[in-house]
């Protein structure tokens, strides 16, 4: 390894994956909600769900829930980034 290259990061370095589950679930819910809304409003043709009013109602609800999950994930990540990188030692 040359002087400019760095080896693999130590386990305690870098940004831990806090909030990724909230963000992933939120994105999935948002995409499915938008798709269901489009199918319920008959904007997407050739589907068994096209033109079904229930999907036009449930889709936006799911999309808004997805946005809420995304906001929660962003807040969890922001809160974790503000904390110090190394935990303080507890004094007995």
KASUL-V426741 format. One line per field, one symbol per residue. ss: DSSP state (h for helix, s for strand, l for the rest). burial: # if it has 24 or more other ideal C-beta (glycine too) atoms within 12 Angstrom, else .. A space follows every 10 residues. Layout:
ss = ???
burial = ???
This chain:
ss = llllllllll lllllllllh hhhhhhhhhh hhhhhhhhhh llllllllll llhhhhhhhh hhhhhhhhhh hhhhhhhhhh hhllllllll ll
burial = .......... ........#. .##..#..## .######### ........#. ....##..## .##..##.## .##....... .......... ..
